[in-house]
Amino acid sequence: MSKTFSITILGSNSALPTSERYPTAQVLNVSERFFLIDCGEGTQIQLRRNRIKFSKINHIFISHLHGDHCFGLIGLISTMGLLGRIVDLHIHCHPDLEKILVPQLDYFCKDMPFKVIFDCFDWKKQDMIYEDKNMEVYTIPLVHRVPTVGFLFKEKVAERKVRKEFVFKYQPSIKEIIAIKHGEPYYTKDGELILNEDITIEPPKPLAYAFCTDTRPAKKAIDQIKDVDLLYHESTFLKEDKKLAHKTYHSTAEQAANIAKEANVKQLMIGHYSTRYKDLSLFLEEAKTVFENTVLGREGVVVTLA
Amino acid sequence: MSKTFSITILGSNSALPTSERYPTAQVLNVSERFFLIDCGEGTQIQLRRNRIKFSKINHIFISHLHGDHCFGLIGLISTMGLLGRIVDLHIHCHPDLEKILVPQLDYFCKDMPFKVIFDCFDWKKQDMIYEDKNMEVYTIPLVHRVPTVGFLFKEKVAERKVRKEFVFKYQPSIKEIIAIKHGEPYYTKDGELILNEDITIEPPKPLAYAFCTDTRPAKKAIDQIKDVDLLYHESTFLKEDKKLAHKTYHSTAEQAANIAKEANVKQLMIGHYSTRYKDLSLFLEEAKTVFENTVLGREGVVVTLA
Protein backbone atom coordinates (compact mmCIF):
# COMPACT_ATOMS: atom_id res chain seq x y z
CA MET A 1 0.00 0.00 0.00
CA SER A 2 1.31 3.45 -0.84
CA LYS A 3 2.01 5.78 2.04
CA THR A 4 -0.42 8.55 3.04
CA PHE A 5 0.19 11.38 5.47
CA SER A 6 -2.46 14.10 5.37
CA ILE A 7 -4.33 16.49 7.64
CA THR A 8 -8.03 17.30 7.12
CA ILE A 9 -9.52 20.33 8.84
CA LEU A 10 -13.00 19.66 10.25
CA GLY A 11 -13.34 22.91 12.22
CA SER A 12 -11.42 26.16 11.92
CA ASN A 13 -13.15 28.50 14.31
CA SER A 14 -12.55 29.59 17.87
CA ALA A 15 -15.05 29.46 20.73
CA LEU A 16 -18.24 30.61 18.98
CA PRO A 17 -19.19 28.57 15.92
CA THR A 18 -20.70 30.48 13.00
CA SER A 19 -23.10 29.18 10.39
CA GLU A 20 -20.13 28.03 8.30
CA ARG A 21 -17.22 27.62 10.69
CA TYR A 22 -17.08 24.75 13.17
CA PRO A 23 -15.06 24.59 16.40
CA THR A 24 -11.68 22.84 16.42
CA ALA A 25 -11.27 19.32 15.07
CA GLN A 26 -8.73 17.81 12.68
CA VAL A 27 -7.93 14.36 11.38
CA LEU A 28 -4.45 13.08 10.67
CA ASN A 29 -4.48 10.22 8.18
CA VAL A 30 -1.35 8.07 8.35
CA SER A 31 -1.78 5.36 5.73
CA GLU A 32 -5.48 4.92 6.55
CA ARG A 33 -5.04 5.02 10.33
CA PHE A 34 -6.93 8.11 11.43
CA PHE A 35 -5.99 10.16 14.49
CA LEU A 36 -8.62 12.65 15.60
CA ILE A 37 -7.21 15.82 17.15
CA ASP A 38 -9.69 17.77 19.29
CA CYS A 39 -13.41 17.24 18.93
CA GLY A 40 -15.60 20.36 19.03
CA GLU A 41 -19.38 20.19 18.68
CA GLY A 42 -20.41 18.91 15.25
CA THR A 43 -17.25 16.85 14.66
CA GLN A 44 -19.26 13.73 13.81
CA ILE A 45 -21.17 15.65 11.13
CA GLN A 46 -17.94 17.04 9.71
CA LEU A 47 -16.41 13.55 9.66
CA ARG A 48 -19.35 12.37 7.57
CA ARG A 49 -19.07 15.33 5.21
CA ASN A 50 -15.41 14.48 4.68
CA ARG A 51 -16.25 10.79 4.23
CA ILE A 52 -14.01 9.63 7.05
CA LYS A 53 -15.14 6.31 8.54
CA PHE A 54 -15.65 6.45 12.29
CA SER A 55 -14.39 2.88 12.57
CA LYS A 56 -10.93 3.94 11.41
CA ILE A 57 -10.47 6.25 14.40
CA ASN A 58 -9.00 4.44 17.40
CA HIS A 59 -7.18 7.33 19.07
CA ILE A 60 -8.45 10.80 19.92
CA PHE A 61 -6.12 13.50 21.24
CA ILE A 62 -7.68 16.36 23.25
CA SER A 63 -5.50 19.45 23.68
CA HIS A 64 -7.41 21.06 26.56
CA LEU A 65 -10.77 21.21 28.26
CA HIS A 66 -12.46 24.19 26.75
CA GLY A 67 -15.82 23.29 25.24
CA ASP A 68 -14.92 24.22 21.67
CA HIS A 69 -12.30 21.47 21.74
CA CYS A 70 -14.27 18.63 23.32
CA PHE A 71 -18.07 19.11 23.28
CA GLY A 72 -18.37 16.81 20.26
CA LEU A 73 -16.96 13.78 22.08
CA ILE A 74 -20.15 12.49 23.70
CA GLY A 75 -22.09 12.62 20.41
CA LEU A 76 -19.31 10.95 18.44
CA ILE A 77 -18.81 8.17 21.00
CA SER A 78 -22.57 7.62 21.28
CA THR A 79 -22.83 7.30 17.49
CA MET A 80 -19.89 4.88 17.41
CA GLY A 81 -21.85 2.75 19.88
CA LEU A 82 -25.00 2.83 17.74
CA LEU A 83 -22.92 1.81 14.73
CA GLY A 84 -21.90 -1.36 16.58
CA ARG A 85 -18.23 -0.56 17.12
CA ILE A 86 -16.42 -3.22 19.13
CA VAL A 87 -12.82 -1.96 19.10
CA ASP A 88 -11.61 -0.01 22.14
CA LEU A 89 -11.39 3.75 21.72
CA HIS A 90 -8.50 5.60 23.34
CA ILE A 91 -8.81 9.21 24.43
CA HIS A 92 -5.52 10.92 25.24
CA CYS A 93 -6.36 13.80 27.53
CA HIS A 94 -6.09 15.74 30.77
CA PRO A 95 -7.36 13.60 33.68
CA ASP A 96 -10.35 15.90 34.32
CA LEU A 97 -11.97 14.78 31.07
CA GLU A 98 -12.46 11.29 32.44
CA LYS A 99 -14.28 12.70 35.47
CA ILE A 100 -16.60 14.74 33.26
CA LEU A 101 -17.24 12.25 30.50
CA VAL A 102 -17.67 8.99 32.43
CA PRO A 103 -20.98 10.01 34.11
CA GLN A 104 -22.33 11.00 30.67
CA LEU A 105 -21.20 7.71 29.12
CA ASP A 106 -22.77 5.82 32.04
CA TYR A 107 -26.09 7.57 31.44
CA PHE A 108 -26.32 7.85 27.66
CA CYS A 109 -24.19 4.96 26.42
CA LYS A 110 -24.90 2.21 28.95
CA ASP A 111 -24.59 -0.91 26.84
CA MET A 112 -21.95 0.07 24.33
CA PRO A 113 -20.15 -2.86 22.78
CA PHE A 114 -16.73 -1.20 23.15
CA LYS A 115 -14.63 0.40 25.87
CA VAL A 116 -13.56 4.01 26.11
CA ILE A 117 -10.07 4.12 27.59
CA PHE A 118 -8.75 7.36 28.99
CA ASP A 119 -5.00 7.62 28.53
CA CYS A 120 -4.36 10.62 30.74
CA PHE A 121 -1.16 12.64 30.38
CA ASP A 122 0.80 15.17 32.40
CA TRP A 123 0.27 18.39 30.47
CA LYS A 124 3.43 19.98 31.88
CA LYS A 125 5.77 17.45 30.26
CA GLN A 126 7.10 16.77 26.76
CA ASP A 127 6.16 13.09 26.98
CA MET A 128 5.72 10.38 24.39
CA ILE A 129 2.07 9.46 24.93
CA TYR A 130 1.54 7.10 21.99
CA GLU A 131 3.68 4.75 19.96
CA ASP A 132 3.07 2.19 17.28
CA LYS A 133 5.17 0.49 14.61
CA ASN A 134 5.35 3.62 12.50
CA MET A 135 4.70 6.57 14.73
CA GLU A 136 5.23 8.40 17.99
CA VAL A 137 3.10 11.15 19.48
CA TYR A 138 4.44 13.64 22.02
CA THR A 139 2.76 16.29 24.16
CA ILE A 140 3.88 19.89 23.61
CA PRO A 141 3.21 21.99 26.74
CA LEU A 142 1.60 25.30 25.70
CA VAL A 143 0.63 28.58 27.36
CA HIS A 144 -3.12 29.06 27.73
CA ARG A 145 -5.66 29.95 30.44
CA VAL A 146 -6.16 26.29 31.37
CA PRO A 147 -3.77 23.29 31.15
CA THR A 148 -3.15 22.89 27.41
CA VAL A 149 -0.87 20.85 25.20
CA GLY A 150 -0.15 20.61 21.53
CA PHE A 151 0.77 17.31 19.89
CA LEU A 152 3.77 16.32 17.84
CA PHE A 153 3.11 13.42 15.47
CA LYS A 154 6.42 11.95 14.31
CA GLU A 155 6.91 9.09 11.95
CA LYS A 156 9.67 6.67 12.88
CA VAL A 157 12.53 6.14 10.47
CA ALA A 158 11.37 3.25 8.32
CA GLU A 159 13.58 0.24 7.56
CA ARG A 160 15.53 0.24 4.30
CA LYS A 161 13.94 -1.84 1.54
CA VAL A 162 16.04 -4.72 0.19
CA ARG A 163 16.28 -4.82 -3.62
CA LYS A 164 14.46 -7.79 -5.17
CA GLU A 165 17.26 -8.48 -7.67
CA PHE A 166 19.70 -8.95 -4.80
CA VAL A 167 17.42 -11.35 -2.92
CA PHE A 168 16.81 -13.32 -6.12
CA LYS A 169 20.51 -13.58 -6.91
CA TYR A 170 22.05 -14.24 -3.45
CA GLN A 171 19.13 -15.85 -1.57
CA PRO A 172 20.07 -14.38 1.84
CA SER A 173 18.62 -15.89 5.03
CA ILE A 174 15.81 -14.15 6.97
CA LYS A 175 18.36 -13.15 9.61
CA GLU A 176 20.61 -11.60 6.96
CA ILE A 177 17.68 -9.72 5.40
CA ILE A 178 16.76 -8.21 8.77
CA ALA A 179 20.38 -7.08 9.24
CA ILE A 180 20.45 -5.53 5.75
CA LYS A 181 17.16 -3.68 6.46
CA HIS A 182 18.87 -2.14 9.46
CA GLY A 183 21.76 -0.90 7.30
CA GLU A 184 24.29 -3.77 7.56
CA PRO A 185 26.41 -4.70 4.53
CA TYR A 186 26.32 -8.25 3.05
CA TYR A 187 29.10 -10.79 2.61
CA THR A 188 28.67 -13.35 -0.15
CA LYS A 189 29.58 -17.02 0.34
CA ASP A 190 32.87 -16.15 -1.35
CA GLY A 191 33.54 -13.48 1.31
CA GLU A 192 32.93 -10.60 -1.07
CA LEU A 193 31.62 -7.38 0.62
CA ILE A 194 28.51 -5.78 -0.86
CA LEU A 195 27.73 -2.29 0.45
CA ASN A 196 24.29 -1.78 1.97
CA GLU A 197 23.52 1.18 -0.29
CA ASP A 198 24.01 -1.03 -3.36
CA ILE A 199 21.38 -3.56 -2.34
CA THR A 200 18.77 -1.41 -0.51
CA ILE A 201 16.44 1.47 -1.26
CA GLU A 202 16.38 4.55 0.95
CA PRO A 203 13.01 4.65 2.81
CA PRO A 204 10.87 7.77 2.47
CA LYS A 205 11.88 10.52 4.89
CA PRO A 206 9.86 10.33 8.12
CA LEU A 207 7.31 13.11 8.34
CA ALA A 208 6.33 15.21 11.33
CA TYR A 209 3.21 17.24 12.09
CA ALA A 210 2.93 19.61 15.04
CA PHE A 211 -0.45 20.83 16.29
CA CYS A 212 -0.30 23.92 18.55
CA THR A 213 -3.62 25.30 19.88
CA ASP A 214 -4.74 27.28 21.98
CA THR A 215 -1.70 29.23 23.07
CA ARG A 216 0.24 32.42 23.29
CA PRO A 217 3.06 32.23 20.70
CA ALA A 218 4.51 28.76 21.34
CA LYS A 219 8.09 29.94 21.94
CA LYS A 220 8.92 27.36 24.54
CA ALA A 221 7.93 24.66 22.04
CA ILE A 222 10.35 25.78 19.35
CA ASP A 223 13.02 23.16 20.11
CA GLN A 224 10.38 20.46 19.96
CA ILE A 225 8.75 21.52 16.69
CA LYS A 226 12.01 22.43 14.89
CA ASP A 227 12.03 21.47 11.20
CA VAL A 228 8.62 19.75 11.17
CA ASP A 229 7.02 19.29 7.78
CA LEU A 230 3.81 21.02 8.83
CA LEU A 231 3.06 23.19 11.83
CA TYR A 232 -0.51 24.05 12.72
CA HIS A 233 -0.41 27.12 14.94
CA GLU A 234 -3.50 28.90 16.16
CA SER A 235 -4.06 32.49 15.04
CA THR A 236 -7.19 33.59 16.82
CA PHE A 237 -6.56 37.28 16.14
CA LEU A 238 -5.05 39.67 13.62
CA LYS A 239 -2.08 41.74 14.76
CA GLU A 240 -4.29 44.81 15.17
CA ASP A 241 -5.78 42.93 18.16
CA LYS A 242 -2.44 41.81 19.60
CA LYS A 243 -3.26 43.06 23.09
CA LEU A 244 -6.49 41.10 23.16
CA ALA A 245 -4.60 38.04 21.95
CA HIS A 246 -2.14 38.38 24.82
CA LYS A 247 -4.87 38.97 27.39
CA THR A 248 -6.85 35.89 26.31
CA TYR A 249 -3.73 33.70 25.91
CA HIS A 250 -4.00 33.42 22.15
CA SER A 251 -1.82 34.37 19.16
CA THR A 252 -2.03 36.59 16.11
CA ALA A 253 -1.40 35.41 12.56
CA GLU A 254 1.90 37.31 12.56
CA GLN A 255 3.00 35.64 15.79
CA ALA A 256 2.11 32.21 14.41
CA ALA A 257 4.21 32.96 11.34
CA ASN A 258 7.12 34.12 13.48
CA ILE A 259 7.06 30.82 15.35
CA ALA A 260 7.03 28.95 12.03
CA LYS A 261 10.04 30.96 10.85
CA GLU A 262 11.98 30.57 14.06
CA ALA A 263 11.31 26.82 14.19
CA ASN A 264 12.30 26.51 10.52
CA VAL A 265 9.24 24.44 9.68
CA LYS A 266 8.52 23.60 6.05
CA GLN A 267 4.90 24.70 6.01
CA LEU A 268 2.52 26.55 8.32
CA MET A 269 -1.23 26.15 8.64
CA ILE A 270 -3.19 28.70 10.64
CA GLY A 271 -6.65 28.42 12.20
CA HIS A 272 -8.90 28.96 15.26
CA TYR A 273 -10.12 32.32 13.98
CA SER A 274 -12.17 34.54 16.21
CA THR A 275 -15.78 34.95 15.11
CA ARG A 276 -15.28 38.73 14.99
CA TYR A 277 -13.49 38.41 11.64
CA LYS A 278 -15.51 37.78 8.50
CA ASP A 279 -12.70 37.99 5.91
CA LEU A 280 -10.21 35.24 6.64
CA SER A 281 -7.93 36.20 3.75
CA LEU A 282 -6.55 38.91 6.04
CA PHE A 283 -5.06 36.18 8.26
CA LEU A 284 -3.30 34.55 5.33
CA GLU A 285 -1.99 37.89 4.11
CA GLU A 286 -0.65 38.79 7.54
CA ALA A 287 1.07 35.44 8.06
CA LYS A 288 2.58 35.39 4.56
CA THR A 289 4.40 38.67 5.08
CA VAL A 290 6.53 36.76 7.62
CA PHE A 291 6.31 33.15 6.42
CA GLU A 292 5.46 32.63 2.77
CA ASN A 293 4.56 28.94 2.82
CA THR A 294 1.36 29.35 4.84
CA VAL A 295 -2.00 27.66 4.30
CA LEU A 296 -5.33 28.99 5.57
CA GLY A 297 -6.93 26.18 7.60
CA ARG A 298 -10.64 26.00 6.66
CA GLU A 299 -13.31 23.33 6.88
CA GLY A 300 -12.58 20.68 4.26
CA VAL A 301 -8.99 21.79 3.55
CA VAL A 302 -6.65 18.82 3.22
CA VAL A 303 -2.87 19.25 3.43
CA THR A 304 -1.12 16.22 1.99
CA LEU A 305 2.48 15.58 2.96
CA ALA A 306 2.67 12.13 1.37
CA MET B 1 -47.07 44.27 16.43
CA SER B 2 -48.67 41.72 14.16
CA LYS B 3 -48.97 38.20 15.50
CA THR B 4 -46.51 35.47 14.53
CA PHE B 5 -46.84 31.76 15.20
CA SER B 6 -44.36 29.62 13.29
CA ILE B 7 -42.25 26.50 13.68
CA THR B 8 -38.72 26.24 12.25
CA ILE B 9 -37.10 22.84 11.90
CA LEU B 10 -33.41 22.84 12.89
CA GLY B 11 -32.91 19.07 12.81
CA SER B 12 -34.99 16.35 11.18
CA ASN B 13 -33.00 13.19 11.70
CA SER B 14 -33.09 10.39 14.23
CA ALA B 15 -30.17 9.14 16.31
CA LEU B 16 -27.35 9.19 13.75
CA PRO B 17 -26.81 12.55 12.08
CA THR B 18 -25.85 12.51 8.40
CA SER B 19 -23.83 15.08 6.49
CA GLU B 20 -27.05 17.00 5.79
CA ARG B 21 -29.53 15.99 8.47
CA TYR B 22 -29.15 17.17 12.07
CA PRO B 23 -30.62 15.54 15.19
CA THR B 24 -33.89 16.86 16.64
CA ALA B 25 -34.35 20.56 17.39
CA GLN B 26 -37.17 22.97 16.55
CA VAL B 27 -38.01 26.55 17.36
CA LEU B 28 -41.51 27.85 17.96
CA ASN B 29 -41.76 31.58 17.35
CA VAL B 30 -44.74 33.18 19.08
CA SER B 31 -44.62 36.87 18.20
CA GLU B 32 -40.82 37.00 18.54
CA ARG B 33 -40.66 34.95 21.75
CA PHE B 34 -38.74 31.83 20.79
CA PHE B 35 -39.27 28.45 22.44
CA LEU B 36 -36.59 25.87 21.69
CA ILE B 37 -37.87 22.30 21.57
CA ASP B 38 -35.17 19.64 21.98
CA CYS B 39 -31.53 20.45 21.37
CA GLY B 40 -29.50 17.83 19.50
CA GLU B 41 -25.82 18.32 18.70
CA GLY B 42 -25.28 21.24 16.33
CA THR B 43 -28.41 23.16 17.38
CA GLN B 44 -26.41 26.35 17.96
CA ILE B 45 -25.04 26.19 14.42
CA GLN B 46 -28.52 25.59 13.01
CA LEU B 47 -29.89 28.53 15.01
CA ARG B 48 -27.27 30.75 13.40
CA ARG B 49 -28.03 29.41 9.93
CA ASN B 50 -31.68 30.25 10.49
CA ARG B 51 -30.76 33.68 11.90
CA ILE B 52 -32.49 33.12 15.22
CA LYS B 53 -31.01 35.23 17.99
CA PHE B 54 -29.91 33.21 21.02
CA SER B 55 -30.96 36.06 23.29
CA LYS B 56 -34.60 35.59 22.30
CA ILE B 57 -34.68 32.07 23.69
CA ASN B 58 -35.59 31.98 27.39
CA HIS B 59 -37.23 28.57 27.58
CA ILE B 60 -35.99 25.22 26.30
CA PHE B 61 -38.19 22.12 26.39
CA ILE B 62 -36.46 18.71 26.35
CA SER B 63 -38.67 15.74 25.46
CA HIS B 64 -36.41 12.98 26.76
CA LEU B 65 -32.83 12.12 27.59
CA HIS B 66 -31.53 10.42 24.50
CA GLY B 67 -28.42 12.13 23.19
CA ASP B 68 -29.90 13.12 19.84
CA HIS B 69 -32.37 15.34 21.72
CA CYS B 70 -30.05 17.04 24.22
CA PHE B 71 -26.33 16.81 23.35
CA GLY B 72 -26.42 20.35 21.93
CA LEU B 73 -27.39 21.94 25.26
CA ILE B 74 -23.93 22.35 26.79
CA GLY B 75 -22.54 24.01 23.66
CA LEU B 76 -25.51 26.33 23.29
CA ILE B 77 -25.48 27.38 26.96
CA SER B 78 -21.72 27.87 26.88
CA THR B 79 -22.04 30.12 23.82
CA MET B 80 -24.85 32.10 25.46
CA GLY B 81 -22.43 32.74 28.34
CA LEU B 82 -19.66 33.90 25.99
CA LEU B 83 -22.15 36.24 24.31
CA GLY B 84 -22.73 37.94 27.67
CA ARG B 85 -26.30 36.81 28.29
CA ILE B 86 -27.66 37.97 31.64
CA VAL B 87 -31.26 36.75 31.52
CA ASP B 88 -32.08 33.45 33.26
CA LEU B 89 -32.51 30.44 30.99
CA HIS B 90 -35.19 27.89 31.86
CA ILE B 91 -34.87 24.26 30.85
CA HIS B 92 -38.05 22.23 31.18
CA CYS B 93 -36.98 18.62 31.49
CA HIS B 94 -36.83 15.28 33.24
CA PRO B 95 -35.02 15.68 36.61
CA ASP B 96 -32.07 13.51 35.49
CA LEU B 97 -30.94 16.22 33.08
CA GLU B 98 -30.09 18.52 35.96
CA LYS B 99 -27.88 15.83 37.49
CA ILE B 100 -26.03 15.33 34.23
CA LEU B 101 -25.72 18.93 33.09
CA VAL B 102 -24.85 20.72 36.33
CA PRO B 103 -21.37 19.14 36.69
CA GLN B 104 -20.63 20.13 33.09
CA LEU B 105 -21.83 23.68 33.66
CA ASP B 106 -19.74 23.87 36.83
CA TYR B 107 -16.63 22.82 34.92
CA PHE B 108 -17.02 24.55 31.57
CA CYS B 109 -19.18 27.57 32.35
CA LYS B 110 -17.99 28.64 35.78
CA ASP B 111 -18.46 32.40 35.65
CA MET B 112 -21.52 32.71 33.46
CA PRO B 113 -23.41 35.95 33.94
CA PHE B 114 -26.81 34.20 33.92
CA LYS B 115 -28.52 31.32 35.71
CA VAL B 116 -29.70 28.06 34.22
CA ILE B 117 -32.91 27.05 35.95
CA PHE B 118 -34.12 23.48 35.67
CA ASP B 119 -37.91 23.33 35.73
CA CYS B 120 -38.33 19.59 36.14
CA PHE B 121 -41.61 17.90 35.30
CA ASP B 122 -43.34 14.61 36.00
CA TRP B 123 -43.26 12.86 32.63
CA LYS B 124 -46.22 10.64 33.49
CA LYS B 125 -48.69 13.52 33.78
CA GLN B 126 -50.52 15.85 31.41
CA ASP B 127 -49.40 18.93 33.35
CA MET B 128 -49.28 22.60 32.51
CA ILE B 129 -45.55 23.29 32.86
CA TYR B 130 -45.38 26.84 31.53
CA GLU B 131 -47.72 29.79 31.37
CA ASP B 132 -47.45 33.40 30.33
CA LYS B 133 -49.89 36.12 29.29
CA ASN B 134 -50.52 34.51 25.92
CA MET B 135 -49.64 30.89 26.20
CA GLU B 136 -49.72 27.61 28.06
CA VAL B 137 -47.49 24.59 27.56
CA TYR B 138 -48.51 21.08 28.61
CA THR B 139 -46.63 17.80 28.78
CA ILE B 140 -47.96 14.96 26.64
CA PRO B 141 -46.90 11.58 28.07
CA LEU B 142 -45.62 9.36 25.24
CA VAL B 143 -44.52 5.75 24.80
CA HIS B 144 -40.80 5.31 24.28
CA ARG B 145 -37.91 3.27 25.72
CA VAL B 146 -37.11 5.95 28.31
CA PRO B 147 -39.37 8.52 30.04
CA THR B 148 -40.57 10.76 27.20
CA VAL B 149 -43.07 13.53 26.76
CA GLY B 150 -44.36 15.60 23.88
CA PHE B 151 -45.37 19.22 24.37
CA LEU B 152 -48.62 20.99 23.61
CA PHE B 153 -48.23 24.72 23.02
CA LYS B 154 -51.62 26.42 23.32
CA GLU B 155 -52.36 30.07 22.90
CA LYS B 156 -54.85 31.50 25.35
CA VAL B 157 -58.07 33.02 24.03
CA ALA B 158 -57.18 36.65 23.53
CA GLU B 159 -59.40 39.48 24.76
CA ARG B 160 -61.91 40.98 22.33
CA LYS B 161 -60.78 44.28 20.82
CA VAL B 162 -63.02 47.28 21.51
CA ARG B 163 -63.92 49.27 18.39
CA LYS B 164 -62.36 52.76 18.30
CA GLU B 165 -65.55 54.41 17.00
CA PHE B 166 -67.44 53.15 20.03
CA VAL B 167 -64.82 54.42 22.52
CA PHE B 168 -64.77 57.79 20.75
CA LYS B 169 -68.55 58.15 20.78
CA TYR B 170 -69.45 56.84 24.27
CA GLN B 171 -66.20 57.46 26.23
CA PRO B 172 -66.60 54.39 28.48
CA SER B 173 -64.58 54.15 31.74
CA ILE B 174 -61.49 51.88 32.01
CA LYS B 175 -63.56 49.49 34.13
CA GLU B 176 -66.26 49.34 31.46
CA ILE B 177 -63.65 48.75 28.72
CA ILE B 178 -62.19 45.81 30.65
CA ALA B 179 -65.69 44.34 31.03
CA ILE B 180 -66.38 44.79 27.30
CA LYS B 181 -63.06 43.10 26.43
CA HIS B 182 -64.26 40.12 28.43
CA GLY B 183 -67.49 39.96 26.44
CA GLU B 184 -69.90 42.09 28.52
CA PRO B 185 -72.49 44.25 26.78
CA TYR B 186 -72.60 48.04 27.34
CA TYR B 187 -75.39 50.24 28.69
CA THR B 188 -75.41 53.87 27.60
CA LYS B 189 -76.20 56.68 30.04
CA ASP B 190 -79.74 56.54 28.67
CA GLY B 191 -79.96 52.87 29.65
CA GLU B 192 -79.81 51.63 26.07
CA LEU B 193 -78.28 48.13 25.65
CA ILE B 194 -75.49 47.74 23.09
CA LEU B 195 -74.54 44.15 22.30
CA ASN B 196 -70.91 43.22 22.78
CA GLU B 197 -70.58 41.88 19.23
CA ASP B 198 -71.54 45.29 17.85
CA ILE B 199 -68.72 47.15 19.61
CA THR B 200 -65.87 44.59 19.62
CA ILE B 201 -63.79 42.70 17.13
CA GLU B 202 -63.39 38.95 17.43
CA PRO B 203 -59.75 38.18 18.43
CA PRO B 204 -57.76 35.84 16.20
CA LYS B 205 -58.47 32.19 16.96
CA PRO B 206 -55.94 30.82 19.47
CA LEU B 207 -53.48 28.47 17.83
CA ALA B 208 -52.12 25.17 19.09
CA TYR B 209 -49.01 23.19 18.20
CA ALA B 210 -48.37 19.66 19.43
CA PHE B 211 -44.89 18.13 19.32
CA CYS B 212 -44.80 14.32 19.64
CA THR B 213 -41.40 12.60 19.54
CA ASP B 214 -40.04 9.89 20.12
CA THR B 215 -42.94 7.50 20.50
CA ARG B 216 -44.94 4.57 19.33
CA PRO B 217 -48.12 5.93 17.69
CA ALA B 218 -49.33 8.51 20.25
CA LYS B 219 -52.78 7.02 20.70
CA LYS B 220 -53.09 7.84 24.35
CA ALA B 221 -52.40 11.50 23.48
CA ILE B 222 -55.27 11.80 21.02
CA ASP B 223 -57.67 13.53 23.43
CA GLN B 224 -54.99 16.04 24.29
CA ILE B 225 -53.93 16.89 20.73
CA LYS B 226 -57.47 16.90 19.25
CA ASP B 227 -58.04 19.62 16.64
CA VAL B 228 -54.61 21.27 16.98
CA ASP B 229 -53.55 23.49 14.10
CA LEU B 230 -50.29 21.61 13.61
CA LEU B 231 -49.16 18.24 14.89
CA TYR B 232 -45.53 17.22 14.63
CA HIS B 233 -45.40 13.45 14.92
CA GLU B 234 -42.25 11.45 14.56
CA SER B 235 -42.02 8.99 11.67
CA THR B 236 -38.69 7.26 12.12
CA PHE B 237 -39.59 4.43 9.74
CA LEU B 238 -41.57 3.60 6.62
CA LYS B 239 -44.40 1.11 6.97
CA GLU B 240 -42.29 -1.62 5.38
CA ASP B 241 -40.26 -1.49 8.63
CA LYS B 242 -43.28 -1.43 10.94
CA LYS B 243 -41.98 -4.28 13.10
CA LEU B 244 -38.71 -2.48 13.68
CA ALA B 245 -40.63 0.68 14.55
CA HIS B 246 -42.61 -1.21 17.17
CA LYS B 247 -39.54 -2.91 18.59
CA THR B 248 -37.63 0.37 18.96
CA TYR B 249 -40.68 2.31 20.26
CA HIS B 250 -40.99 4.51 17.18
CA SER B 251 -43.66 5.13 14.53
CA THR B 252 -44.01 4.82 10.78
CA ALA B 253 -45.15 7.62 8.49
CA GLU B 254 -48.49 5.84 8.02
CA GLN B 255 -48.99 5.56 11.78
CA ALA B 256 -48.19 9.25 12.26
CA ALA B 257 -50.77 10.09 9.60
CA ASN B 258 -53.36 7.85 11.26
CA ILE B 259 -52.87 9.72 14.53
CA ALA B 260 -53.29 13.04 12.70
CA LYS B 261 -56.52 11.78 11.14
CA GLU B 262 -57.92 10.37 14.35
CA ALA B 263 -57.07 13.54 16.28
CA ASN B 264 -58.63 15.64 13.52
CA VAL B 265 -55.65 17.99 13.39
CA LYS B 266 -55.50 20.62 10.65
CA GLN B 267 -51.96 19.87 9.49
CA LEU B 268 -49.32 17.21 10.12
CA MET B 269 -45.55 17.57 10.01
CA ILE B 270 -43.40 14.45 10.07
CA GLY B 271 -39.74 14.03 10.99
CA HIS B 272 -37.06 12.11 12.94
CA TYR B 273 -36.21 9.95 9.92
CA SER B 274 -33.92 6.99 10.33
CA THR B 275 -30.55 7.38 8.63
CA ARG B 276 -31.24 4.19 6.66
CA TYR B 277 -33.52 6.10 4.27
CA LYS B 278 -31.99 8.36 1.64
CA ASP B 279 -35.17 9.38 -0.21
CA LEU B 280 -37.39 11.23 2.23
CA SER B 281 -40.15 11.80 -0.36
CA LEU B 282 -41.27 8.24 0.40
CA PHE B 283 -42.26 9.36 3.91
CA LEU B 284 -44.39 12.18 2.55
CA GLU B 285 -46.01 9.90 0.01
CA GLU B 286 -46.83 7.29 2.64
CA ALA B 287 -48.30 9.83 5.08
CA LYS B 288 -50.35 11.59 2.39
CA THR B 289 -52.20 8.43 1.42
CA VAL B 290 -53.82 8.64 4.88
CA PHE B 291 -53.65 12.36 5.69
CA GLU B 292 -53.35 14.75 2.76
CA ASN B 293 -52.31 17.92 4.58
CA THR B 294 -48.85 16.67 5.56
CA VAL B 295 -45.54 18.55 5.44
CA LEU B 296 -42.13 16.93 5.31
CA GLY B 297 -40.11 18.35 8.22
CA ARG B 298 -36.59 19.16 6.97
CA GLU B 299 -33.80 21.45 8.11
CA GLY B 300 -34.83 25.04 7.38
CA VAL B 301 -38.52 24.28 6.77
CA VAL B 302 -40.77 26.90 8.39
CA VAL B 303 -44.47 26.24 8.94
CA THR B 304 -46.31 29.49 9.56
CA LEU B 305 -49.68 29.36 11.27
CA ALA B 306 -49.99 33.12 11.75
Interface residues (C-beta under 8 A of the other chain):
Chain A: A15 L16 P17 T18 S19 Y22 E41 G42 Q44 I45 R48 R49 L65 H66 G67 F71 G72 I74 G75 S78 T79 L82 L83 D96 I100 P103 Q104 Y107 F108 C109
Chain B: A15 L16 P17 T18 S19 Y22 E41 G42 Q44 I45 R48 R49 L65 H66 G67 F71 G72 I74 G75 S78 T79 L82 L83 D96 I100 P103 Q104 Y107 F108 C109
